[in-house]
Amino acid sequence: MCAIVRAMVVARTRAGALERAGWWAWISLAAMGCAAIQRPSTSVVDPELKATGLQLERERRRGGFALGSYVIRDAGMRSEAPDPDGPLAGDDVARPITQHRAGLVLEGAEGRAWTTSCRLQRRAPLAADFRAVLDENGDEIAVDCAAKAPGRPPWIFSARGLLSGNFAGQLGPVGSPTQAVEVLTRTLRFKRIERVLPVPVAQLRPADDAVLAVMLGRPERAWVDRTLDPITTEAALALLLTLRLLPWELAE
């Protein structure tokens, strides 16, 4: 629905059918609608982080957007032929594999600029017809990412799982211990009914409590623990914001 409203705004604006005031009214309506759609996803963000952390929301910037003091630009995604040495390419070649690559640049403090690259490989599930009946995507996925900034060791993120459930990954600088990242694609309603989230949520959890959370969709939103060090914040934000560019397609 968010994408449809945005497309209508863009199409009608290009056609000259909307005056400036009307254009902003449509933008406001789209933002309100997207915020409402995201509400179930917002509800799974770590409650302590949501209550006490720094909340960042998308702001318009020329050539990109900003989340608080962080500027994101040059974001893009493309589909491509699967790498033969990819994490899923060597297993069960009978099932088709698709591959997508995404990247962006995040400008942080003290002139640091993090350039990211993420590769997502997806393989169709064994019981594809059964998944279609359930209206859910059971693709097996493997994602690996890197974020690089001049003068800093690269940071990496990797995960492997099924889109039919929540999954976990690891994030950290090369050669150092990694931290756990949970990617939530589902939630329980009334403690027993499983529902697909409208937007996945990624949370960095070095221990029990989350220290950073990112909505993997638009409008972009994030929550950051106020005590988290700047390098971890920038690298983790850069990597997890890149994940939002990839085509998750949780429902069939």
Summary of the structure (lengths in Angstrom):
residues: 252
radius of gyration: 18.6
end to end distance: 15.6
largest distance: 55.4
contacts: 784
relative contact order: 0.17
helix: 25%
strand: 40%
